[in-house]
Amino acid sequence: MGILDRFTTIVKANINELLDKAEDPAKMVDQYLVDLTESLADVKRETAGVMAEEARTKRAVDANAEEVARMEELAKKALSAGNEGDARVFLGKKQKLATAGAELAKAADAAHANAEKMRQMHDKLVSDIEDLKSRRETIKAKMAVAETQEKVAGFTSGADKAESAIEAFNRMEEKADRALDTADAMAELNTEPVDDAETLAAKYDGAVNDAAVEDELARLKAEMGL
């Protein structure tokens, strides 16, 4: 593959398409910048060489044209001097120079076309590099945001699970409370009813026993002379 064909392929590369297909656009941008910068260095060298060739062929065409004009003038001077033979020699040389000049002109046109292509490729690569440099930070920032969103989504999922667990715990706690309330109610229902009369009787029975004790105490103190 020639130098022009190789760099034409580079120039035709669709950056957006490459980035769309990339698994990691941020890394792709960095790598593509490296590749383009290396390619730009090659393109600059080749462009300089092609432009130098363009300048050389142009100088050759200009020099040939000047020589053709000089042969024309010399032929005129020879005729003016009455030297027709010399004029023929100068005109013969002029024809040879004109023939060579036509080939030089073709070469110059081709060199100019190649130089234009190389300049276009050079300018395209420079433009792509500047565009990628300006977009690199934006792309990286978007990728960072996307990664953060994925993490947030993961945390949200975990939070949802925790919330579900808390709800389940609350339901179990409510069930336990209901069971405890039911047990308390059953215990209350199973308690024997209080007989108020018997309660009062026990009070007065106790008072009678207390009086008997006091009587016994007084008797003992009398017997002992206390």
Secondary structure as GFF3:
##gff-version 3
##sequence-region A 1 226
A	DSSP	alpha_helix	3	12	.	.	.	ID=ss1
A	DSSP	alpha_helix	15	21	.	.	.	ID=ss2
A	DSSP	alpha_helix	25	80	.	.	.	ID=ss3
A	DSSP	alpha_helix	84	190	.	.	.	ID=ss4
A	DSSP	alpha_helix	196	223	.	.	.	ID=ss5
###
